Amino acid sequence: MQASPAPSLFPLFLDLRGRRVLVVGGGAVATRKVGALLEAAAEVAVVAPALDAELAALVRRKRIAHLGAAFDPAQLDDAWLVIAATDDPAANRAVADAANARRLWVNVVDDAELASAQLPARVQRGPLQIAISSGGAAPMLARHLREQLETQLDESLGALAQLFIDLRGRIRDRLPDLSARRAFFRRVLTGPAQALLRRGDANAARHSVEAELLATPPPRRGSVALVGAGPGDPGLLTLRALRALNEADVILHDRLVSDDVLALARRDAERIEVGKRVGGNHDATQQRIHALMIELAGAGKRVVRLKGGDPFVFGRGGEELEALRERGIDYEVVPGITAAVACAAHAGIPLTHRDHAQSLRLLTAQARSGDAEHDWAALAQPGQTLAFYMGVSGLERLRDNLVGHGLAASTPFALVENGSRPQQRVVAGTLAELPELARIHAVQAPALLVVGEVAAFATRLHWFGDAPLTNADAGCRGLARAA
């Protein structure tokens, strides 16, 4: 059984002004920790038999207190945070045990298991801080990312953050509505203020921000962005889709949109699941989606209608835009990577190939009235690739129609379940075996079916996830002959 992943740490910034922090240790590591604590205006006390030169100088200048050579649990009485930074694992454990007994957060250097608090790698620009943590498991990776960010974020960001702090009260008084305030910040962050600060012209930058603050905000109109979420891998989301997710007030998302994609949205955006479920009344659900989009946009909200794959490929995107247009709602469409493209790519299947497939058909196994009707004779012609969406429940009928109209039972297929996601599975075989192999391997939606000579590449060119499951893996030799 695969072990469950460790829970992630909860990120938190602490106000340590005037609060005592106990540091046990007097070497180079303790010195680094003390320096960061003094930047936060903490009251620092150190316990160690010997102090390095920098710590000793801080004691002489009365910047920190030296409580003695040996750790005593009584030294924790007034502490808010504890750091164990000795080179003695037993001593660090004693400090951690004493801190835990008093319900104090403790950071233990180089021992993530003992620590209840981790001190992240930091990038700081004035009051703006970016903290990076690997949970103590990979500190060098966190340090590497910090070094990259140090080169990418210029010093003007610190000055801009300080300017926002200085004007905070005026901004809140002038723009009490959160939506209007958010729009103001968007305008400032895309305006000239940061470029002026980069040139060292702080007065002009302040005047620019104040002028934007005094300007009358334009009337707020709601809108809907119809956004394709792709197949599930958040790395395949387009930049425009990511921007829309970070501008949304409300996100209406399908059930199959992955949690990883939703995690990229703005934290305070309202999320409403509106996905259709097997056995439910899909038409009624769709009408509810139309009503929600119209209601929310009519109330001035920025709405993202987030759909798996691409909204215009078997996604009812056209129906939704028709409903919005009838009510005069502003809208835009952000395409996504459709399942056929993504699933085939992650299974190592070229959808077209000069030797095997000169055309591609995107098909659905489901229509408004039930099973979709196709020109099966045309689909049985050679030299093409068939990509079926939403076909898991109708595989036997699909196979029989294709074979019955002349497509060879030996034609390769690949059934890609959860394409592009960590749990991706691929089942591959011949058309004759299709429904039986899908049943044996318990294939579930979402899954995409690829039929055609190119599907054979799944067993030769696979690169993502486990190798494809086949007849041999099912332990059912001769299954094709029986079919």
Secondary structure by P-SEA (a helix, b strand, c coil): ccccccbbbbbbbbbcccbbbbbccccaaaaaaaaaaaaaccbbbbbcccccaaaaaaaaacccccccccccccccccccbbbbbcccaaaaaaaaaaaaaacbbbbbcccccccccccccccccccbbbbbbcccccaaaaaaaaaaaaacccaaaaaaaaaaaaaaaaaaaacccaaaaaaaaaaaaacaaaaaaaacaaaaaaaaaaaaaacccccbbbbbbbccccccccccccaaaaaaaaacccccccccccaaaaaaccccbbbbbbccccccaaaaaaaaaaaaaaaaaaaccccccccccccccccaaaaaaaaaaaacccbbbbbcccaaaaaaaaacccccccccccbbbbbbcccccccccccccccccccbbbbbccccccaaaaaaaaaaacccccbbbbbbccccccbbbbbbbcccaaaaaaaaacccccbbbbbcccccccccccccccccccccccccccccccc
